């Protein structure tokens, strides 16, 4: 069996640390303080917002503002009757100053039993320390969720590439810049959706499992659907199902580019693409020309809109005439 890695800070293997943390949770539950029964916490501030608000606060000065923060405890330094910790919330990190005289004997003893990685809620006053670090002087501390596994070693973090991809949740905790990438990706998709919504596009979902192979020469992934008792293929691309949606009534206005490309010039040849525009005149010429050459579907007239699939049929017939 592979030897467990030792944590130099605690002298315990990872499995031993997990056992210790599970025992702490069991003790809390036996004492009637199960953290997982708490479903709400009145958080009213974030670390980054506080740092911006009190960026001009002088050293060794109290702000007079009481706040409630919630997040993961990323470090803890116990020094007798006073301790320091760092809390990481949704927007960054902030230091906590925890004193026994402020918190009370019982709550301070409970704080000392907390582990790095636990999710906590803290209430207190914002102030700036002698060294210039903005902090929160804790007057109330609540354990919101118990971390049963230790975080990666502080100074080296999570560096193994394979583990980072297999355990993205750990990667997000150990490497804050990874979270920034996720946030930016989400914002980019949001803006793309907003842009397409403004242009009148409709977002649809397509099947993930299909009964046939899609994706040209890409090697497919097969699975079996037990309920339907049939083999299925993991979707590689969405093109086929998106095409199926178009002829199901997705009408394209008569001034669409596809129709304008059907217009012929006076010489009887297709107009150069650069000379074509998509105004109503070209569109009407396209429909009129298609009607005169009997290229329109039987149920369509020169003043009607046509679906994308019908445009494709017209274009194919037009190619035959041009040749």
C-alpha positions as CSV (number, residue, x, y, z in Angstrom):
1,X,0.0,0.0,0.0
2,X,1.3,3.4,-0.9
3,X,2.7,5.3,2.1
4,X,0.5,8.2,3.2
5,X,2.0,11.7,2.7
6,X,2.9,13.3,6.0
7,X,1.8,16.9,6.8
8,X,4.8,18.6,8.3
9,X,2.6,21.1,10.2
10,X,0.6,18.5,12.0
11,X,2.7,15.4,11.8
12,X,-0.4,13.4,10.6
13,X,-1.1,11.6,7.4
14,X,-4.0,12.8,5.3
15,X,-6.1,9.8,6.3
16,X,-5.3,10.5,10.0
17,X,-6.3,14.1,9.6
18,X,-9.6,13.0,8.1
19,X,-10.3,10.8,11.1
20,X,-9.5,13.6,13.5
21,X,-11.9,16.0,11.7
22,X,-14.6,13.4,11.5
23,X,-14.3,12.9,15.2
24,X,-14.6,16.6,15.8
25,X,-17.8,16.7,13.7
26,X,-19.2,13.7,15.7
27,X,-18.4,15.5,19.0
28,X,-20.2,18.7,17.7
29,X,-23.3,16.7,16.6
30,X,-23.3,14.8,20.0
31,X,-23.3,18.2,21.8
32,X,-26.2,19.5,19.7
33,X,-24.1,21.8,17.5
34,X,-24.4,20.1,14.1
35,X,-23.1,22.8,11.7
36,X,-24.9,21.2,8.7
37,X,-28.3,22.0,10.2
38,X,-27.6,25.7,9.6
39,X,-29.0,26.8,6.2
40,X,-28.8,30.6,6.4
41,X,-26.4,33.2,7.7
42,X,-27.1,37.0,7.6
43,X,-24.0,38.0,5.6
44,X,-24.1,41.7,4.7
45,X,-20.5,42.5,3.5
46,X,-17.7,41.2,1.4
47,X,-13.9,41.5,1.9
48,X,-13.1,43.4,-1.3
49,X,-15.9,45.9,-0.7
50,X,-14.7,46.6,2.8
51,X,-11.1,47.1,1.6
52,X,-12.3,49.6,-1.0
53,X,-14.6,51.4,1.5
54,X,-11.9,51.8,4.1
55,X,-8.8,52.1,2.0
56,X,-8.1,55.5,3.6
57,X,-8.6,54.3,7.2
58,X,-5.4,55.1,9.3
59,X,-3.5,52.5,11.1
60,X,-4.7,51.5,14.6
61,X,-8.1,53.0,13.9
62,X,-11.6,51.6,14.4
63,X,-14.1,52.2,11.6
64,X,-17.2,51.9,13.9
65,X,-18.9,49.7,11.3
66,X,-20.3,46.3,12.3
67,X,-20.3,43.7,9.6
68,X,-21.3,40.0,9.1
69,X,-18.9,38.0,6.9
70,X,-19.0,34.4,5.8
71,X,-16.4,32.2,4.0
72,X,-13.7,29.6,4.3
73,X,-11.0,29.9,6.9
74,X,-7.7,29.7,5.0
75,X,-5.3,30.1,7.9
76,X,-5.3,30.3,11.7
77,X,-2.6,31.4,14.2
78,X,-3.5,30.8,17.8
79,X,-1.4,32.9,20.3
80,X,-2.7,32.5,23.8
81,X,-5.6,34.8,24.5
82,X,-5.6,36.3,21.0
83,X,-5.5,34.7,17.5
84,X,-5.5,35.7,13.9
85,X,-7.2,34.0,10.9
86,X,-7.8,34.7,7.3
87,X,-11.3,34.4,5.8
88,X,-11.9,33.9,2.1
89,X,-15.3,34.9,0.8
90,X,-16.7,35.3,-2.7
91,X,-14.6,38.4,-3.5
92,X,-11.3,37.9,-1.7
93,X,-9.5,37.5,1.7
94,X,-9.6,39.5,4.9
95,X,-7.9,39.1,8.3
96,X,-9.9,38.2,11.4
97,X,-8.7,39.2,14.9
98,X,-10.1,36.9,17.5
99,X,-9.7,37.7,21.3
100,X,-11.0,35.6,24.1
101,X,-12.1,38.8,26.0
102,X,-14.3,39.8,23.0
103,X,-15.6,36.4,22.0
104,X,-16.0,34.7,25.4
105,X,-14.3,31.7,26.9
106,X,-16.6,29.0,25.4
107,X,-16.7,30.5,21.9
108,X,-12.9,31.1,21.9
109,X,-12.3,27.5,22.9
110,X,-14.6,26.4,20.1
111,X,-12.6,28.6,17.7
112,X,-9.3,27.0,18.7
113,X,-10.8,23.6,17.7
114,X,-11.6,24.8,14.2
115,X,-9.6,23.5,11.2
116,X,-8.3,25.3,8.2
117,X,-10.9,24.8,5.5
118,X,-13.9,25.1,7.7
119,X,-16.6,27.5,6.5
120,X,-17.5,30.1,9.2
121,X,-19.6,33.2,9.8
122,X,-18.1,36.1,11.6
123,X,-19.6,39.3,13.1
124,X,-17.5,42.2,14.3
125,X,-16.1,45.7,13.8
126,X,-13.9,46.7,10.9
127,X,-10.5,48.2,12.0
128,X,-7.0,48.6,10.7
129,X,-4.1,47.0,12.6
130,X,-0.8,48.6,13.6
131,X,0.9,47.0,10.6
132,X,-1.8,48.5,8.3
133,X,-3.9,45.4,7.5
134,X,-7.6,45.9,7.4
135,X,-9.2,43.4,9.7
136,X,-12.4,42.4,11.5
137,X,-12.4,42.2,15.3
138,X,-14.7,39.2,15.9
139,X,-17.4,39.5,18.5
140,X,-19.4,36.4,17.3
141,X,-18.2,33.4,15.4
142,X,-20.3,30.5,13.9
143,X,-19.2,27.3,12.3
144,X,-21.4,26.9,9.2
145,X,-19.8,23.8,7.6
146,X,-17.1,21.4,8.7
147,X,-14.3,20.6,6.3
148,X,-13.5,16.9,6.6
149,X,-10.5,16.9,4.3
150,X,-7.3,19.0,4.7
151,X,-6.5,21.6,2.1
152,X,-3.4,21.3,0.0
153,X,-0.1,22.4,1.6
154,X,-0.1,26.2,1.9
155,X,3.2,27.2,0.3
156,X,3.2,24.8,-2.7
157,X,-0.6,24.5,-3.2
158,X,-2.1,22.2,-5.8
159,X,0.4,21.9,-8.6
160,X,-0.2,18.4,-10.1
161,X,-1.9,19.0,-13.4
162,X,-3.9,15.7,-13.5
163,X,-5.2,16.2,-10.0
164,X,-6.2,19.8,-10.7
165,X,-8.5,18.6,-13.5
166,X,-9.8,15.6,-11.7
167,X,-10.5,17.6,-8.5
168,X,-11.6,21.0,-9.8
169,X,-13.2,21.9,-6.5
170,X,-9.8,21.6,-4.8
171,X,-8.2,23.6,-7.6
172,X,-10.7,26.4,-7.1
173,X,-9.9,26.6,-3.4
174,X,-6.1,26.4,-3.7
175,X,-5.7,28.6,-6.7
176,X,-7.9,31.7,-6.6
177,X,-6.9,32.7,-10.2
178,X,-8.7,29.6,-11.5
179,X,-11.9,31.0,-10.1
180,X,-11.3,34.3,-11.9
181,X,-11.2,32.3,-15.2
182,X,-14.5,30.7,-14.4
183,X,-16.1,34.0,-13.6
184,X,-14.8,35.6,-16.8
185,X,-16.0,32.7,-18.9
186,X,-19.5,33.1,-17.3
187,X,-19.5,36.8,-18.0
188,X,-18.5,36.3,-21.7
189,X,-21.3,33.8,-22.2
190,X,-23.7,36.2,-20.6
191,X,-22.7,38.9,-23.0
192,X,-22.9,36.6,-26.0
193,X,-26.4,35.5,-25.0
194,X,-27.5,39.1,-24.5
195,X,-26.2,40.1,-27.9
196,X,-27.9,37.3,-29.7
197,X,-31.1,37.9,-27.7
198,X,-31.1,41.5,-29.0
199,X,-30.7,40.2,-32.5
200,X,-33.8,38.0,-32.2
201,X,-32.1,34.6,-31.9
202,X,-33.7,31.8,-29.9
203,X,-31.6,29.6,-27.6
204,X,-32.5,25.9,-27.8
205,X,-31.3,22.7,-26.2
206,X,-30.2,19.7,-28.4
207,X,-29.9,16.0,-27.4
208,X,-26.7,14.9,-25.7
209,X,-27.2,11.2,-26.6
210,X,-28.2,10.4,-30.1
211,X,-29.2,7.1,-31.8
212,X,-26.6,7.6,-34.6
213,X,-23.1,8.9,-35.1
214,X,-22.7,12.7,-35.7
215,X,-19.3,14.3,-36.1
216,X,-17.8,13.3,-39.5
217,X,-14.6,11.3,-38.9
218,X,-14.4,11.9,-35.1
219,X,-14.3,8.7,-33.1
220,X,-17.7,8.3,-31.4
221,X,-18.3,7.3,-27.8
222,X,-20.9,4.5,-27.4
223,X,-23.2,3.8,-24.4
224,X,-26.4,1.9,-23.7
225,X,-29.7,3.3,-22.6
226,X,-31.2,0.7,-20.3
227,X,-34.7,2.1,-20.2
228,X,-35.0,2.2,-24.0
229,X,-32.8,-0.9,-24.4
230,X,-30.8,0.6,-27.2
231,X,-27.3,1.7,-28.0
232,X,-26.7,5.4,-28.2
233,X,-23.8,7.7,-29.2
234,X,-22.5,10.7,-27.3
235,X,-23.1,13.9,-29.2
236,X,-20.0,15.4,-30.8
237,X,-21.6,18.5,-32.5
238,X,-25.0,20.0,-32.6
239,X,-25.3,20.9,-36.3
240,X,-27.8,18.2,-37.3
241,X,-30.4,18.9,-34.7
242,X,-30.1,22.7,-35.2
243,X,-30.8,22.1,-38.9
244,X,-33.9,20.1,-38.0
245,X,-35.2,23.0,-36.1
246,X,-35.0,25.4,-39.0
247,X,-37.5,23.8,-41.4
248,X,-39.9,23.3,-38.6
249,X,-41.3,26.8,-39.1
250,X,-38.3,29.0,-38.5
251,X,-39.2,31.6,-41.1
252,X,-36.5,33.9,-42.3
253,X,-37.5,37.4,-43.5
254,X,-37.5,38.1,-47.2
255,X,-34.5,40.4,-46.9
256,X,-32.2,37.6,-45.7
257,X,-28.7,37.3,-47.3
258,X,-29.5,33.8,-48.6
259,X,-32.3,35.2,-50.8
260,X,-30.3,38.2,-51.9
261,X,-27.7,35.9,-53.3
262,X,-30.2,34.5,-55.7
263,X,-30.5,37.8,-57.6
264,X,-29.0,37.7,-61.1
265,X,-27.5,40.8,-62.8
266,X,-28.5,42.1,-66.2
267,X,-25.9,39.9,-67.9
268,X,-27.7,36.8,-66.7
269,X,-25.0,35.8,-64.3
270,X,-25.0,35.6,-60.5
271,X,-24.2,39.0,-59.0
272,X,-20.8,39.2,-57.3
273,X,-21.2,38.7,-53.5
274,X,-19.5,42.0,-52.8
275,X,-22.1,43.8,-54.9
276,X,-25.1,42.3,-53.1
277,X,-26.8,43.9,-50.1
278,X,-29.7,42.7,-48.0
279,X,-32.2,45.4,-48.6
280,X,-35.9,44.7,-49.4
281,X,-35.4,45.5,-53.1
282,X,-32.9,42.7,-53.6
283,X,-35.0,40.3,-51.5
284,X,-38.1,41.1,-53.6
285,X,-36.0,40.6,-56.8
286,X,-34.9,37.2,-55.5
287,X,-38.4,36.1,-54.7
288,X,-39.8,37.4,-58.0
289,X,-37.0,35.7,-60.0
290,X,-37.5,32.4,-58.1
291,X,-41.3,32.6,-58.8
292,X,-40.8,33.3,-62.5
293,X,-38.5,30.3,-62.8
294,X,-40.9,28.1,-60.8
295,X,-38.4,27.6,-58.0
296,X,-40.7,28.5,-55.2
297,X,-42.6,25.8,-53.3
298,X,-46.1,25.4,-54.6
299,X,-47.6,27.0,-51.5
300,X,-45.4,30.1,-51.7
301,X,-45.8,33.3,-53.6
302,X,-43.4,36.1,-54.5
303,X,-44.5,38.2,-51.6
304,X,-44.1,35.5,-48.9
305,X,-41.4,34.7,-46.4
306,X,-39.7,31.4,-46.8
307,X,-38.0,29.1,-44.3
308,X,-34.3,28.4,-44.3
309,X,-34.8,24.9,-45.7
310,X,-36.8,26.3,-48.6
311,X,-34.1,28.9,-49.3
312,X,-31.6,26.0,-49.6
313,X,-33.9,24.1,-52.0
314,X,-34.3,27.3,-54.1
315,X,-30.6,27.8,-54.2
316,X,-29.9,24.3,-55.3
317,X,-32.4,24.6,-58.1
318,X,-30.9,28.0,-59.1
319,X,-27.4,26.3,-59.3
320,X,-28.8,23.8,-61.8
321,X,-30.2,26.6,-64.0
322,X,-27.0,28.6,-63.9
323,X,-25.0,25.5,-65.0
